[in-house]
Amino acid sequence: MLNRSQCSLISGLLHRLVNHTRKIARLSVAIGGFLLVSIVILTGIVLLVSLNLINVGVLADQVTVSLLTLIFLIVGIMDFIAGITLLLKR
């Protein structure tokens, strides 16, 4: 049989484990959301190229590459902030 102090110790450890699991789940949701947005954008670009609505050479332009990189960086930072917000929110 476990005494009262052992039961409270086990209960405290389980409570911590549940809190860490919730934080990891929230972070996973935020990362998954970012990946879904990225996949939708890339799929749209591939669809537009395959339908010949945009030229592939346009995406190879230095200005376009820089702009797309900046857009992905901004979306990534916003997603990171959202993930931190989800982790800190109780």
HELIX and SHEET records of a PDB file:
HELIX    1   1 ARG A    4  SER A   50  1                                  47    
HELIX    2   2 VAL A   56  LEU A   59  1                                   4    
HELIX    3   3 GLN A   62  LEU A   88  1                                  27    
END                                                                             
